[in-house]
Amino acid sequence: MLRGSDITKAELRRRLLDVRAGLTPGEVLTAGRRLAEHALELPELTGAAPGPDGAGAGPGRRGHTGTTTVAAYVSVGREPDTREVIDVLRERGTRVLLPVLLPDNDLDWAEYEGGGHTLAEAGRGLLEPIGPRLGPEAVLAADAVLLPGLAVDRRGVRLGRGGGSYDRVLDRLERAGTDPALVVVLYDGEVLESVPAEEHDRAVHAAVTPSAVHRFRPH
């Protein structure tokens, strides 16, 4: 088992990426389907009030009941698959914002219009929405933000790839005083006891994996 507290961020990233590189396409697909089942029942994405166990209230919680805008992303390569999640959210009537990488590594945003034909290949192997750019501040309208990552620890400290794009997003949200639910999307083995943390790191509220939802702080 990886022990993030014993190594640097760079070394932990390398090890985690090596594990992902060993996943077969079938394993990625199966994990994505299971992950979507958990993600689409998250009260943070349905607008339902969480119960004491963190689950939404009542048998109808899979339906769209109140969350109006979710900032998400399109998974690529061997990242945990987000395609089903963003498609179902849009079908429910949720406004889904997807990121557009800017030259300085900050993120612009555009609304997801549904379907692969509304996405275009971009630099670094990314897929980005083709719709009108809304500006970096558009994320401030989000009720929930789905974050990519490589790991998270029991404090909710997220380890990203090191580019700083989502650090800027989280800083922008904090400076604006908005309080969306922050949910990182991971594989099961990427929820660790601890990861190396820096002063600017901001804790997420939850992580969703193929087998479970992990909660770190209330929202």
ABEGO torsion letter per residue (X at the ends): XBBAAABBAAAAAAAAAAAAAABBAAAAAAAAAAAAAAAAABAAAAGBBBBAAGBBBEAAAABBAGBABBBBBBBBEABBBAAAAAAAAAAAGBBBBBBBBBAAGBBBBBBBAEEAAABBBBBGGBBBBABBBAEAAAAAABABBBBBBABBBAAGBBBBAGAGAAAAAAAAAAAAGBBBBBBBBBBAAABBABBBBBAABBBBABBBBAABBBBABBX
